[in-house]
Amino acid sequence: MSLSMESDMNVSDTQTMEFPRFGTCTYSETDVIRFPWGIPGFPNLRRWLALNVDENNSFVWLQSLDDLNVALPTMDPYYVFEDYDPKLPGYAAAALDIESPTDFAMLCVVVVTENAEEMTMNLFAPIVINLRTHTGRQIVLENSGFSVRQSIPRKPVSPAIEAEPAS
């Protein structure tokens, strides 16, 4: 689910935009993810791109094409919470035309506190994207017990990559 800068896109199908956060990006209309119902908090923003940034490839940024100043940091919830097991309501699968588990990807919005001391993930309302149709929707998991602000544990630094003490 990432924008590939080196794809075999037909030049006539590509567009180039300057994003305030990410700089110049070239993409194809087939890369656009449509949110027909909007996203809570952004009901009028319907066209988005999923971008990976080299500096931190664990994040997938949802960049709005309708308001270039809006980009949401998201992450694959299974990357952090291996036991995450949401039950999608039937309406979600029907609305997004999901026929099998391989049809979709799930992302969760990440919030970083102002001083960057804590990051939380919204496990209660994941963003579900149909990979066949490039249609997405944020889904509320009713009666799930998942949190809107689940703390993301900091990964310990491996001793092999810690800095050597100065001599």
Secondary structure, 3 states (H helix, E strand, C coil): CCCCCCCCCCHHHEEEEEECCCEEEEEEHHHCEECCCCECCECCCCEEEEEEECCEEEEEEEEECCCCCCEEEEECHHHHCCCCCCCCCHHHHHHCCCCCHHHEEEEEEEEECCCCCCEEECCCCCEEEECCCCEEEECCCCCCCCCCCEECCCCCCCHHHCCCCCC
